């Protein structure tokens, strides 16, 4: 049995939410994507906080070449209970109980940061944007970003990611750049427009 907290952050998904609002979400699967669950749609994640909820819309949101907003996210394993906890900003909102896990009983073996676009194949690449819809080389204020990329070690301390590898499956459609600074630690810029003259 495989358990993955496969996606966590925000998404726009009209088929699920019936609107185009960006929403905080998590998708998890107990069996390597044979089945899975968004947010609180099935038993698994235990919501303990009434102030922030998986599936809730996010406001305010960043604007291209305008004001930028960010959300701090943290997932960590309680060394005593084995439960995996989720914090959004300063709010601990809930946990995935230890009994759900086999692969994550001890630790995670991979963390992915960035964006993902899913669309049915219609003969050409989807025009669904990732992030702001602009490529990462446009930088801050224009491309999507994630910063202070860290991991919780076996002693429950946060450490910078030491072996960050970047990968874009379709770089003419969506891209990713990474860097490091004293203020931002390890960071990435990512995103893109999807379908364009170089992405067919």
N, C-alpha and C positions, 0 to 999 in steps of 0.2 A: 504494500500500500504506500502510495506517495502522497504527501501533503505539501501543498505549495500555497503560500500567500503570494499569489501570482502577480497581482497588480494592486497598487495602492497609491492613491493621490487624488487626481481629479479626472473626470471624463465628461464628454458630451455624448450622449447615446440616446437619440430619440426613440429607438425601438424599445428601450427599457423604461425610460422615464416619461415618454410622451411629450417632451419639450426639448429645447436647445440650450438649456441652462447648464453651466459647468457644475459638476457635483462631486463631492468627496465620495470616494468609493473604495471598496476592496473586493476582489474576486479571489476565492480560494477553492481548491479542489483536493479531495481526499484520495484520488485514485488516478493521478497522472492525466487529468483532463478528460476522463471518461464521463465524469459528471462534475458539477461545480455549483457555486452559489455566489450571487451578488449580495453584498451588504448583509441585510438581516432577513433575506428571503427564505432561508431554511435554518434549522438549528445548527449551531456552531459557534459563531462569535457571540459573546455575552456582552451586551451593551449595559454599562453601569452609570453613564453620565447623561443627564437630560439636556445638557447645553449644546453638545456637538454630537451629531448622529451620522452614521454611515448612510449615504444616499441623499443627504441634505444638500441643497444648492449652496454655492459659495459666493459670498459678496463681501467686499467689493472685488473686482477682478482687474488685472493689469490691462492697460491699453497700449497699442503700438505707438512708440515714440512719446509716451505719456507716463503717468504715474504707474509705478510698479508695486505689486503686492506679493507677499510670499507667505507660505505656510510651513512651519517646522513640523516634521514628522519623525517619530521614533518608534521602532519596534524592538522589544527586548524580551529575553526569556528570564522569568523569575527563577533564580537558582534553587529555591526551596520547593516551589509547587510544580515547576516545569511548564507553567502556563506562559503563553506569549502575549505580551501586553502592547497596546497601541496608545500613543500619546499624540494629540494634534494640538500644536501650539503649546500652551501650558496645561491643557486639559487631558487627563488620562480618561479615555472614553470607554475602554473595555478590553477584553482579552479573548484569545482562542484557548480553550482548555487543553491541558497536556494530553488527555486521553484521545484527542483527535489525531495525534501524531504517531508516526513510526519514524520516518526519515528525520523529523525535526526534534526527536526526543533529546538529542544531545546538543546539536547546533545546526545552523544553516551552513551550506557549503558554497553558496553563491548569492550575491546581491546584484540586481540589475537596476540601473538608474536610466531615465530617459523617457522616450515616448513610444507609443504604439498606435497604429491605425489598422482597423479591420474594416473591410468592405467586401461584398460579394463581387466575384469577377464578372465584369460586364463587357469584356473585349478590350478595354483600355484601362489604364491605371485610374484609381479613384481620384477625384478632385478634393477629397477630404483633407483638410489642413491638419498639420500637427503643430501644437503650440499656437503662436501668432500667425502661422502660415508663412513665416519668413525663415530663411536659412540661417544657420548659427553664426556665420561670419559677419552678420550685421551687428552682433553683440548685444550688450545690455540695453534694455529699453525697447528692443526690437525683436529679439529671439527669445524663446523660452529658455529658462535656466534652472539649474539645481546647484546649490552650493553647500559648503561644509559637509561634504560626503564623508561619513564616518561609519564605523561599525562598533558594536558592543563586544568586547572580548570576554573570555571565560571568567574573568574576575569582575565583570559588570562595569568596566570602564570604557569610555568612548575613546577610540583611536582613529586617526586619519587612515583612509584607505591607502595602502602602500603599492598595490599592483592594479591600478585602474587601467583597463583596456577599453578602447572605444571601437564601435562597430556600427555601421549603417548598412542595412540590407539593400536598400535602393538609394544610393547617395545622390542621384539626380532628382529624386523625389523628396527626400528628407535627409538631413545631415546631422552630424554631431562633431563638436570640437571640445577639447578639454584643456585645463590649465590649473595653475596653483598660484595663490597669493597669500600674503599674511592675513588679509582681511577676510577672504573667502575660503581659505583652505583649498582642498580639491574641489573643482567645479566643472560643470559642463554647460555648454550652450547647445541647443538642439531644436529641430523643427524643420518645416518646409511646407510648400504649397500643395504637394501631391502632383496631380496631372499638370504638366507644362510641356513646352516644346522638346525638352530633354528627357522627360519622364512620360513615356507613352503607355 
